[in-house]
Protein backbone atom coordinates (compact mmCIF):
# COMPACT_ATOMS: atom_id res chain seq x y z
CA UNK A 1 0.00 0.00 0.00
CA UNK A 2 1.38 3.41 -0.95
CA UNK A 3 1.17 6.11 1.70
CA UNK A 4 1.72 9.80 0.96
CA UNK A 5 1.29 13.10 2.69
CA UNK A 6 0.07 16.42 1.33
CA UNK A 7 0.07 19.75 3.10
CA UNK A 8 -3.09 21.64 2.14
CA UNK A 9 -6.24 22.93 3.79
CA UNK A 10 -8.62 19.97 3.89
CA UNK A 11 -11.57 21.92 2.46
CA UNK A 12 -9.55 23.00 -0.59
CA UNK A 13 -8.16 19.50 -1.10
CA UNK A 14 -11.58 17.93 -0.60
CA UNK A 15 -13.04 20.15 -3.32
CA UNK A 16 -10.18 19.14 -5.63
CA UNK A 17 -11.02 15.47 -5.00
CA UNK A 18 -14.73 16.05 -5.64
CA UNK A 19 -13.97 17.90 -8.89
CA UNK A 20 -11.28 15.56 -10.23
CA UNK A 21 -11.99 12.09 -8.86
CA UNK A 22 -15.74 11.90 -9.31
CA UNK A 23 -15.41 9.02 -11.78
CA UNK A 24 -13.03 6.81 -9.80
CA UNK A 25 -13.84 4.02 -7.38
CA UNK A 26 -13.47 5.66 -3.96
CA UNK A 27 -12.94 2.20 -2.43
CA UNK A 28 -9.45 2.39 -3.95
CA UNK A 29 -8.28 5.42 -1.95
CA UNK A 30 -8.45 6.63 1.62
CA UNK A 31 -7.72 9.95 3.29
CA UNK A 32 -6.70 10.59 6.89
CA UNK A 33 -6.68 14.29 7.70
CA UNK A 34 -6.64 17.04 10.29
CA UNK A 35 -6.23 20.75 9.63
CA UNK A 36 -3.71 20.97 6.77
CA UNK A 37 -2.17 17.51 7.20
CA UNK A 38 -3.50 14.97 4.72
CA UNK A 39 -2.39 11.34 4.51
CA UNK A 40 -3.36 9.40 1.38
CA UNK A 41 -3.32 5.61 0.97
CA UNK A 42 -3.89 3.85 -2.32
CA UNK A 43 -2.40 1.23 -4.63
CA UNK A 44 -4.10 2.69 -7.70
CA UNK A 45 -1.43 4.68 -9.57
CA UNK A 46 -4.03 6.16 -11.93
CA UNK A 47 -5.78 7.86 -9.01
CA UNK A 48 -2.49 9.00 -7.53
CA UNK A 49 -1.41 10.42 -10.91
CA UNK A 50 -4.54 12.59 -11.00
CA UNK A 51 -3.63 13.99 -7.59
CA UNK A 52 0.01 14.47 -8.65
CA UNK A 53 -1.09 16.82 -11.43
CA UNK A 54 -2.01 19.37 -8.74
CA UNK A 55 -0.15 18.29 -5.59
CA UNK A 56 3.27 16.97 -4.65
CA UNK A 57 2.87 13.60 -2.93
CA UNK A 58 5.56 12.95 -0.33
CA UNK A 59 6.02 9.29 0.63
CA UNK A 60 5.51 8.73 4.35
CA UNK A 61 4.43 6.28 7.00
CA UNK A 62 0.91 6.41 8.37
CA UNK A 63 0.89 8.41 11.61
CA UNK A 64 0.02 6.43 14.68
CA UNK A 65 -3.45 7.68 15.50
CA UNK A 66 -3.30 5.59 18.66
CA UNK A 67 -0.05 7.00 20.07
CA UNK A 68 -0.55 10.53 18.74
CA UNK A 69 -1.30 13.03 21.52
CA UNK A 70 -3.73 14.88 19.25
CA UNK A 71 -5.98 12.11 17.95
CA UNK A 72 -8.21 14.48 16.03
CA UNK A 73 -7.73 12.61 12.75
CA UNK A 74 -10.76 12.28 10.48
CA UNK A 75 -11.19 9.88 7.58
CA UNK A 76 -12.75 10.05 4.13
CA UNK A 77 -12.88 7.54 1.30
CA UNK A 78 -11.99 3.98 2.23
CA UNK A 79 -10.87 4.19 5.85
CA UNK A 80 -10.24 0.43 5.85
CA UNK A 81 -6.97 1.18 4.07
CA UNK A 82 -5.66 2.65 7.34
CA UNK A 83 -4.69 0.87 10.52
CA UNK A 84 -7.17 2.48 12.87
CA UNK A 85 -6.87 1.97 16.62
CA UNK A 86 -9.42 3.73 18.78
Secondary structure, DSSP 8 states (H G I E B T S, - for coil): -EEEEEES-HHHHHHHHHHHSTTS-GGGEEEEEETTEEEEEES-HHHHHHHHTTS--EE-----TTT-S----EEEE-GGGS----
